[in-house]
Amino acid sequence: MAGKFNMAPNKVPMPERDPKERARCFQEVAMGYTPEQAREEATRCLHCKAKPCVSGCPVGVPIPDFIAAVAAGDFLQAYDIIRTTNSLPAVCGRVCPQENQCEGKCVRGKKGEPVAIGRLERFVADYAREHGYTGKQETAEPNGKRVAIVGGGPAGLTCAGDLARLGYQVTVFEAFQVAGGVLMYGIPEFRLPKTIVQQEIQSLKDAGVDIQPDMVIGKILSVDELMESGYDAVFIGSGAGLPRFMNIPGEGLVGVCSANEYLTRINLMHGYDPKYATPVIQSKAVAVVGGGNVAMDAARSALRMGAEHVYIVYRRSEAEMPARLEEVHHAKEEGVEFQNLCNPVEILGDENGRVNGLKCIRMELGEPDESGRRRPVAIPDSEFVLDVDTVIMAIGTSPNPLISGTTKGLDTNRWGCLVVNEEMATTKDKVYAGGDAVTGAATVILAMGAGKTAAVSIDEVLRGKA
């Protein structure tokens, strides 16, 4: 065991399954720290007075405090510390982009690697779960007020959990048969086991949150009807489930689908399990268009579903790729082939209307565009064809217009996202929103941060403090 401060420049490595083994199964890739590894990594924390890591966390986890508990071997205390601000620690420890947030602010990262905050959070949450510890459930006395949460994804669940602890009667209306949102239908089993998601959700139920599945708000009930039925406020965290396409020739061919549909069939509908009769396209060669985490999830899932060749087709270079570095690394290890600086121009089909190729053009980077990244520019006469039978579009999603289209007074921007102020209040009185329904497709932890902000705002308004 290291001394008071372990000045090793690099993180304690995370044990992982062998790439050849994991590329053909849906078991979790990262296997987690042992208690000894967790304590060793925890001693790398310098416990800076300024706590810059906390400022990088959208939900404000007291990071140095929980890490100190880990270093002392008090893992259950560490869990209680995390749970003071984070309702889903086992999820966040697995899927948060820590390199751009808490770890990106870590002082240790200036000379070497930052402290492995995400790995430690995951360890603590897993340790508590494996030892049957559900944490200290401190909730206020019921205050008699009711809040409706539309959508059981990260934003909605976080808002629900925080309000329940404040004494509100909270009901989550979830469109699917199970809550979890993108945690259930989007992120694959090998990155985020679904049993873990449901165990995290169970802790919210134990805290008093009522979850109503198969409730499509905007169709079965409207937001106005929720308010009329006695809810004092509504939070909309319905996500961004409307896929985008490129509008290029051939997108109507058999063998073209969105990553949203592909991943939902595999994850939520257990398409990877032969016991379920879920129809999932069977492919030999797959092109996934896009460079984000969803593209990596789709590509790595396609390998596990039996594809012999899987390509990532991305119009910029790898340096501009928005996916987490870890996800890109894992995809390469597993055999995904990267076609960077390429842009699809046409999907080709055979006489039966099925995909048999993807025509692309080579790109080069020009001047920066509004995103701050260099704009990709087509190179004349550089077209080539990828021999594929499936094309999966992973170029982003937008909010479903169902709720905005059925709710008067609820403004949206030109991308269909709900308009909110800094307190997450929409243009409709007592209606709040957050997560992908407001930002478009973003990260789990940013959605959770929005849910926390909305919970504070709702509480202040309903208690007459605002």
C-alpha positions in Angstrom: 0.0 0.0 0.0 1.3 3.5 -0.9 2.0 6.2 1.7 0.0 9.3 2.4 0.2 10.6 -1.1 0.9 8.2 -4.0 2.8 10.3 -6.6 2.7 7.7 -9.3 2.2 9.6 -12.6 -0.4 7.1 -14.0 -3.7 5.8 -12.9 -4.0 2.3 -11.6 -5.0 0.3 -14.7 -8.6 -0.9 -15.0 -8.8 -4.7 -15.5 -10.6 -5.4 -18.8 -11.7 -8.4 -20.8 -9.5 -9.5 -23.7 -10.5 -7.7 -26.9 -10.9 -10.9 -28.9 -13.2 -12.4 -26.3 -15.3 -9.3 -25.6 -15.9 -8.4 -29.3 -18.2 -11.3 -29.6 -20.1 -11.1 -26.4 -22.1 -8.5 -24.5 -20.5 -9.0 -21.1 -19.1 -5.8 -19.6 -15.7 -4.8 -20.9 -14.3 -3.0 -17.9 -14.2 -5.3 -14.8 -13.7 -2.8 -12.1 -11.1 -2.2 -9.4 -10.4 -4.5 -6.5 -10.5 -2.9 -3.0 -6.7 -2.9 -3.0 -6.6 -1.2 -6.4 -9.2 1.4 -5.3 -7.3 2.3 -2.2 -4.1 2.6 -4.1 -5.6 4.9 -6.7 -7.4 7.0 -4.0 -4.0 7.8 -2.4 -3.1 9.7 -5.6 -5.5 12.5 -4.7 -3.8 15.6 -3.3 -6.9 17.0 -1.6 -6.5 20.4 -3.1 -8.1 23.2 -1.1 -9.7 24.7 -4.2 -11.2 21.3 -5.2 -11.2 22.0 -8.9 -12.6 18.5 -9.7 -15.9 19.4 -7.9 -16.3 22.5 -10.2 -16.0 20.1 -13.2 -18.8 17.9 -11.9 -22.3 18.9 -13.2 -24.0 17.4 -10.1 -21.4 18.6 -7.6 -20.2 15.4 -6.1 -17.9 16.0 -3.1 -15.1 14.2 -4.9 -12.1 14.7 -2.5 -14.3 13.7 0.5 -15.4 10.4 -1.0 -11.9 9.6 -2.3 -10.6 10.2 1.2 -13.1 7.6 2.5 -11.9 5.2 -0.1 -8.3 5.7 0.8 -9.2 4.9 4.4 -11.0 1.7 3.4 -14.5 3.1 4.4 -16.2 2.3 1.1 -19.8 2.5 2.5 -19.1 6.0 3.9 -17.8 6.9 0.4 -21.0 5.7 -1.1 -23.1 7.9 1.3 -21.0 10.9 0.4 -21.5 10.4 -3.3 -25.2 9.8 -2.9 -25.7 13.3 -1.2 -25.6 14.8 -4.8 -25.7 11.8 -7.2 -28.6 9.4 -7.4 -27.0 7.2 -10.1 -23.3 6.7 -9.1 -22.9 3.2 -10.7 -24.1 4.7 -14.0 -22.0 7.8 -13.8 -18.9 5.9 -12.9 -19.3 4.0 -16.2 -20.5 6.4 -18.8 -19.6 10.0 -17.7 -17.0 11.7 -19.9 -14.8 12.3 -16.8 -11.8 13.3 -19.0 -13.7 16.5 -20.0 -15.2 17.2 -16.6 -14.0 16.2 -13.1 -10.8 14.5 -14.2 -10.2 17.3 -16.7 -9.9 19.7 -13.8 -7.7 17.4 -11.7 -4.3 19.0 -10.7 -2.6 15.6 -11.1 -3.4 15.7 -14.8 -0.9 18.6 -15.3 2.1 16.2 -14.8 0.8 12.7 -15.7 -2.7 11.3 -15.5 -5.5 12.7 -13.4 -6.9 10.7 -10.5 -9.3 8.0 -11.8 -12.4 9.6 -10.3 -14.8 7.7 -12.5 -13.3 4.4 -11.8 -13.4 5.1 -8.0 -17.0 6.2 -8.2 -17.9 3.0 -10.0 -16.0 0.9 -7.5 -17.8 2.5 -4.6 -21.2 2.1 -6.1 -20.5 -1.5 -7.0 -19.1 -2.3 -3.6 -22.2 -0.9 -1.9 -24.5 -2.9 -4.2 -22.6 -6.1 -3.8 -22.8 -5.8 0.0 -26.5 -5.1 0.0 -26.0 -1.5 1.2 -28.6 1.0 0.0 -27.3 4.0 1.8 -28.8 6.4 4.2 -32.2 7.5 2.9 -32.7 10.8 4.5 -36.0 12.4 3.3 -38.0 15.3 4.5 -41.5 15.0 5.9 -44.2 14.9 3.1 -45.2 18.4 2.2 -48.4 17.6 0.5 -47.3 18.8 -2.9 -47.2 16.7 -6.1 -44.8 16.9 -9.0 -45.1 15.0 -12.4 -41.9 14.0 -14.2 -42.3 13.3 -17.9 -39.6 10.8 -18.9 -37.7 8.3 -16.8 -34.2 9.0 -18.2 -31.2 10.6 -16.4 -32.7 14.1 -16.2 -36.2 12.9 -15.0 -34.8 10.4 -12.5 -32.4 12.9 -11.0 -35.1 15.5 -10.6 -37.5 12.9 -9.2 -35.0 11.7 -6.6 -34.0 15.1 -5.4 -37.7 16.2 -5.1 -38.6 13.0 -3.2 -35.9 13.7 -0.7 -37.4 17.2 -0.2 -40.8 15.7 0.7 -42.6 15.9 -2.6 -45.0 13.2 -3.9 -43.3 12.4 -7.3 -44.7 10.4 -10.2 -42.5 9.6 -13.2 -44.4 9.0 -16.4 -42.3 6.8 -18.7 -43.2 6.1 -22.3 -41.4 2.7 -22.5 -42.2 -0.4 -20.4 -39.2 0.3 -18.1 -37.6 3.5 -16.9 -34.1 4.4 -17.6 -34.3 6.3 -20.9 -31.1 6.2 -22.9 -29.5 4.2 -20.0 -31.7 1.3 -21.1 -32.3 1.7 -24.8 -29.1 3.5 -25.9 -26.0 2.5 -24.0 -25.1 -1.2 -24.7 -24.9 -3.9 -22.1 -21.1 -4.2 -22.5 -20.7 -0.6 -21.3 -23.6 -0.4 -18.8 -25.3 -3.6 -17.6 -29.1 -3.1 -17.4 -29.4 -4.9 -14.0 -27.3 -2.1 -12.6 -29.5 0.6 -14.1 -32.6 -1.1 -12.6 -31.0 -1.4 -9.2 -30.2 2.3 -9.2 -33.8 3.0 -10.2 -35.0 0.7 -7.4 -33.2 2.9 -4.9 -35.3 5.8 -6.1 -38.5 3.8 -5.8 -37.4 2.9 -2.2 -37.1 6.6 -1.6 -40.8 7.0 -2.6 -40.7 7.8 -6.3 -43.7 6.4 -8.2 -42.8 5.2 -11.7 -45.7 4.7 -14.2 -44.5 2.9 -17.4 -46.2 2.8 -20.7 -47.4 6.4 -20.3 -46.9 8.4 -23.4 -47.4 12.0 -22.4 -48.7 14.0 -25.3 -50.8 11.1 -26.4 -52.4 9.3 -23.4 -52.4 12.5 -21.2 -51.3 16.0 -22.1 -49.1 18.3 -19.9 -52.2 20.4 -19.3 -54.2 17.4 -18.1 -51.4 16.6 -15.7 -51.7 20.0 -14.2 -55.5 19.9 -14.1 -55.3 16.5 -12.3 -53.6 18.1 -9.3 -49.9 18.2 -10.0 -48.3 21.4 -8.7 -45.5 21.4 -11.2 -44.3 19.3 -14.2 -40.7 18.5 -15.3 -40.2 17.4 -18.9 -37.2 15.2 -19.4 -38.4 13.3 -22.4 -35.0 13.1 -24.1 -34.2 13.4 -27.8 -35.3 10.2 -29.5 -36.0 11.6 -33.1 -33.1 10.4 -35.3 -31.5 12.5 -38.0 -30.6 11.3 -41.5 -28.4 12.9 -44.1 -31.0 13.1 -46.9 -28.7 11.5 -49.4 -29.8 9.1 -52.2 -30.5 5.6 -51.1 -31.6 6.2 -47.5 -34.8 4.3 -48.2 -33.1 1.1 -49.0 -33.5 -2.1 -46.9 -30.4 -2.2 -44.6 -30.4 1.5 -43.6 -31.4 2.4 -40.1 -30.8 4.9 -37.3 -28.4 4.1 -34.5 -31.4 4.9 -32.2 -33.5 2.1 -33.7 -30.6 -0.4 -33.9 -29.5 0.1 -30.3 -33.0 0.1 -29.0 -33.7 -3.3 -30.6 -30.5 -4.7 -29.2 -30.5 -3.2 -25.7 -34.1 -2.5 -24.6 -35.6 -5.4 -26.6 -32.8 -7.9 -25.8 -32.0 -8.4 -29.5 -28.6 -9.9 -28.6 -30.3 -12.7 -26.6 -31.5 -15.7 -28.7 -34.3 -16.2 -26.1 -36.0 -13.1 -27.5 -37.6 -13.0 -30.9 -36.5 -9.4 -31.5 -35.9 -8.7 -35.2 -32.5 -7.2 -35.7 -30.9 -6.8 -39.1 -28.2 -9.4 -39.7 -25.1 -8.0 -41.3 -21.8 -9.1 -42.8 -20.4 -5.6 -43.3 -21.6 -2.5 -41.6 -20.9 1.2 -42.0 -21.7 3.4 -39.1 -21.9 7.1 -40.0 -20.8 9.4 -37.2 -18.0 10.0 -34.7 -19.7 10.2 -31.3 -20.3 7.8 -28.5 -23.5 6.6 -30.1 -21.6 5.7 -33.3 -19.0 3.7 -31.2 -21.9 1.9 -29.4 -23.5 1.0 -32.7 -20.3 -0.2 -34.3 -19.2 -2.3 -31.3 -22.7 -3.7 -31.1 -22.6 -4.7 -34.8 -19.4 -6.7 -34.2 -21.1 -8.5 -31.3 -24.1 -9.2 -33.5 -21.8 -11.1 -35.9 -20.7 -8.6 -38.5 -17.3 -9.5 -40.1 -16.4 -5.9 -41.0 -17.5 -2.8 -39.2 -16.5 0.7 -40.4 -16.8 4.1 -38.7 -17.3 6.7 -41.4 -16.5 10.2 -40.0 -16.1 13.4 -42.0 -13.5 14.9 -39.8 -10.2 13.6 -38.4 -9.9 11.5 -35.2 -8.7 14.6 -33.3 -12.1 16.2 -33.8 -14.1 13.1 -33.0 -16.5 13.8 -30.1 -16.6 10.2 -28.8 -14.8 9.5 -25.5 -11.1 8.5 -26.0 -11.8 5.3 -24.1 -14.6 4.3 -26.5 -12.5 5.0 -29.6 -9.7 3.0 -28.0 -11.9 0.0 -27.2 -13.5 0.1 -30.7 -10.1 -0.1 -32.3 -9.0 -2.9 -30.0 -12.1 -4.9 -30.9 -11.5 -4.5 -34.7 -13.6 -1.6 -35.8 -12.1 0.0 -38.9 -12.0 3.8 -39.0 -12.6 5.7 -42.2 -11.9 9.2 -41.1 -12.1 12.3 -43.3 -14.8 10.6 -45.4 -18.3 11.7 -46.0 -21.1 9.5 -47.5 -22.7 10.9 -50.7 -24.9 8.0 -51.7 -26.1 4.6 -50.4 -26.0 2.0 -53.2 -28.5 -0.9 -53.6 -29.1 -4.0 -55.6 -32.0 -5.0 -57.8 -34.0 -6.1 -54.7 -33.7 -2.7 -53.0 -31.1 -3.8 -50.5 -27.9 -2.0 -49.5 -24.8 -3.3 -51.3 -22.4 -0.3 -50.9 -21.8 3.1 -49.4 -20.3 5.7 -51.8 -18.1 8.2 -50.0 -15.9 11.1 -50.8 -12.6 12.0 -49.2 -12.4 15.2 -47.1 -9.8 17.6 -45.9 -10.1 20.1 -43.1 -10.6 23.8 -43.9 -11.2 26.8 -41.6 -13.0 26.4 -38.3 -16.8 26.5 -38.4 -19.3 27.7 -35.7 -18.5 24.7 -33.5 -14.9 25.8 -33.4 -13.7 22.7 -35.3 -12.2 22.9 -38.7 -14.8 22.5 -41.4 -14.5 19.4 -43.6 -14.2 20.2 -47.3 -14.7 17.6 -50.1 -11.7 16.7 -52.2 -12.8 16.6 -55.9 -12.7 13.3 -57.7 -11.9 11.3 -54.6 -15.1 9.1 -54.4 -14.8 5.5 -53.4 -17.2 2.7 -52.4 -17.3 0.7 -49.2 -18.6 -2.8 -49.7 -21.3 -3.0 -47.0 -24.8 -4.4 -46.6 -25.9 -2.2 -43.7 -25.6 1.5 -43.0 -26.3 2.8 -39.6 -26.8 6.6 -39.2 -25.4 8.0 -35.9 -25.3 11.7 -36.7 -27.5 12.9 -33.8 -31.1 13.1 -32.6 -33.7 15.8 -31.9 -36.5 15.9 -29.3 -39.7 14.3 -30.4 -42.3 17.0 -31.1 -45.1 15.1 -29.5 -45.1 17.1 -26.2 -44.3 20.5 -27.7 -47.0 19.9 -30.3 -49.7 19.2 -27.8 -48.9 21.8 -25.2 -49.9 25.4 -25.8 -47.4 28.0 -24.5 -44.4 25.7 -24.6 -41.9 27.4 -26.9 -39.2 25.5 -28.8 -36.1 26.7 -30.8 -35.4 26.0 -34.5 -34.1 22.6 -33.6 -37.3 21.6 -31.8 -35.6 21.8 -28.3 -37.7 23.3 -25.5 -36.7 26.8 -24.5 -35.8 27.2 -20.8 -34.1 29.9 -18.6 -31.3 29.4 -16.1 -33.7 27.9 -13.6 -34.8 25.3 -16.2 -38.3 27.0 -16.3 -40.0 26.8 -19.7 -42.2 29.5 -21.2 -45.2 27.8 -19.6 -46.0 28.5 -15.9 -45.0 25.7 -13.4 -43.5 23.6 -16.3 -39.8 22.9 -16.3 -37.5 20.9 -18.6 -34.0 19.6 -18.9 -31.7 17.1 -20.5 -31.7 16.2 -24.2 -35.3 17.7 -24.6 -33.6 21.1 -24.1 -30.1 20.6 -25.4 -30.5 17.9 -28.0 -28.4 14.8 -27.7 -25.8 15.4 -25.0 -24.3 13.5 -22.0 -25.9 11.6 -19.2 -24.3 13.7 -16.5 -25.3 17.0 -18.1 -28.9 15.8 -18.2 -28.6 14.9 -14.5 -27.2 18.3 -13.7 -30.2 19.9 -15.4 -32.6 17.6 -13.4 -30.9 18.8 -10.2 -31.2 22.5 -11.2 -34.9 22.0 -12.0 -35.5 20.3 -8.7 -34.1 23.3 -6.8 -36.1 25.7 -8.9 -39.4 23.7 -8.4 -38.8 23.5 -4.7 -38.2 27.3 -4.4 -41.3 28.2 -6.4 -43.6 25.7 -4.7 -42.4 26.8 -1.2 -42.9 30.4 -2.2 -39.2 31.3 -2.0 -38.8 32.4 -5.6 
